[in-house]
Amino acid sequence: MDSMNFLLDLIALGCGVYCLYTWIKLLIDKKLFKNGLLVPKEKKVSDCSDEAAYIAYIGPKLGVLAIVTTLYGILFTLNDNLPSQIVPYPWNFIPLAIVMAAIVWYAICNSKANKLYFGM
């Protein structure tokens, strides 16, 4: 077991779980709350021009990010700690590319949402 890979796997898993928590809380409460994934750092929840529309726009995108990141974290925590890898080199770069694409996609969508709903 490579301790650096294990640490990175745990960080990815932690990020995925945090995204999942945020998404589920948003689904259950159906209202915004102060969270770096949802509300810009320099803004308050009350600064959102249309909370329901913002949640409808950003919620599914956050769900995709949460699921992809969590699955990646689980897969590679297992992959790097099992005697026989599930996803051998060089194929392990495909899931990484998918996660990176999901992060970039969410960042672009979040930026657009910040302009539309927070006037940024």
C-alpha positions as CSV (number, residue, x, y, z in Angstrom):
1,M,0.0,0.0,0.0
2,D,1.3,3.4,-1.0
3,S,0.5,5.8,1.8
4,M,0.4,8.9,-0.6
5,N,-2.1,7.2,-2.9
6,F,-4.1,6.1,0.2
7,L,-4.2,9.7,1.5
8,L,-5.3,11.1,-1.9
9,D,-8.0,8.4,-2.1
10,L,-9.3,9.4,1.3
11,I,-9.3,13.1,0.4
12,A,-11.3,12.2,-2.8
13,L,-13.7,10.1,-0.7
14,G,-14.0,12.9,1.9
15,C,-14.8,15.5,-0.8
16,G,-17.4,13.1,-2.4
17,V,-19.1,12.5,1.0
18,Y,-19.1,16.3,1.7
19,C,-20.7,16.9,-1.7
20,L,-23.2,14.1,-1.1
21,Y,-24.1,15.6,2.3
22,T,-24.6,19.0,0.8
23,W,-26.8,17.6,-2.0
24,I,-28.9,15.5,0.2
25,K,-29.4,18.3,2.7
26,L,-30.5,20.6,-0.2
27,L,-32.9,17.9,-1.5
28,I,-34.5,17.4,1.9
29,D,-34.7,21.0,3.1
30,K,-35.4,22.5,-0.3
31,K,-33.8,25.7,0.9
32,L,-30.3,27.2,0.6
33,F,-27.9,27.2,3.5
34,K,-24.4,28.7,3.9
35,N,-22.1,26.3,2.1
36,G,-19.2,26.9,-0.2
37,L,-20.6,24.6,-2.8
38,L,-23.8,26.6,-3.0
39,V,-23.4,30.2,-1.8
40,P,-20.5,32.3,-2.9
41,K,-18.1,33.2,0.0
42,E,-18.8,36.9,0.0
43,K,-22.6,36.5,-0.3
44,K,-25.4,35.6,2.1
45,V,-28.2,33.2,1.4
46,S,-30.6,36.2,1.4
47,D,-28.7,37.7,-1.6
48,C,-30.1,35.0,-3.9
49,S,-32.6,36.6,-6.3
50,D,-34.7,33.4,-6.8
51,E,-33.9,30.6,-4.4
52,A,-36.3,28.0,-5.9
53,A,-34.9,28.5,-9.4
54,Y,-31.3,28.4,-8.2
55,I,-31.9,25.2,-6.3
56,A,-33.7,23.7,-9.4
57,Y,-30.7,24.7,-11.5
58,I,-27.7,23.8,-9.3
59,G,-29.2,20.8,-7.4
60,P,-29.0,18.2,-10.2
61,K,-25.5,19.4,-11.1
62,L,-24.4,19.0,-7.5
63,G,-25.9,15.5,-7.4
64,V,-23.8,14.5,-10.4
65,L,-20.7,15.9,-8.8
66,A,-21.5,14.2,-5.5
67,I,-22.1,10.8,-7.0
68,V,-19.2,10.8,-9.4
69,T,-16.7,12.0,-6.7
70,T,-18.0,9.6,-4.0
71,L,-17.9,6.6,-6.4
72,Y,-14.4,7.6,-7.5
73,G,-13.2,7.8,-3.8
74,I,-14.7,4.4,-3.0
75,L,-13.4,2.7,-6.1
76,F,-9.8,4.0,-5.7
77,T,-9.7,3.5,-2.0
78,L,-10.5,-0.2,-2.7
79,N,-8.4,-0.3,-5.9
80,D,-5.2,0.9,-4.2
81,N,-5.6,-1.3,-1.2
82,L,-6.6,-4.7,-2.6
83,P,-4.0,-7.2,-3.6
84,S,-5.3,-7.3,-7.2
85,Q,-6.3,-4.0,-8.6
86,I,-9.9,-3.5,-9.9
87,V,-8.7,-0.8,-12.4
88,P,-5.1,-1.5,-13.5
89,Y,-2.7,1.0,-14.9
90,P,-3.1,2.8,-17.4
91,W,-6.9,2.5,-17.3
92,N,-7.0,4.2,-13.9
93,F,-6.7,7.5,-15.6
94,I,-10.2,7.2,-17.2
95,P,-12.1,7.5,-13.9
96,L,-9.8,10.4,-12.9
97,A,-10.5,12.2,-16.2
98,I,-14.3,11.7,-15.5
99,V,-14.0,13.2,-12.0
100,M,-11.9,16.1,-13.3
101,A,-14.5,16.8,-16.1
102,A,-17.3,16.7,-13.5
103,I,-15.5,19.2,-11.3
104,V,-14.8,21.6,-14.2
105,W,-18.4,21.2,-15.4
106,Y,-19.8,22.0,-12.0
107,A,-17.4,25.0,-11.6
108,I,-18.7,26.4,-14.9
109,C,-22.3,25.8,-14.0
110,N,-21.8,27.3,-10.5
111,S,-20.1,30.4,-12.0
112,K,-23.1,30.8,-14.4
113,A,-25.5,30.4,-11.5
114,N,-23.6,32.9,-9.4
115,K,-24.0,35.5,-12.1
116,L,-27.7,34.7,-12.7
117,Y,-28.8,34.4,-9.1
118,F,-26.3,36.3,-7.0
119,G,-25.4,39.1,-9.4
120,M,-21.7,38.3,-9.5
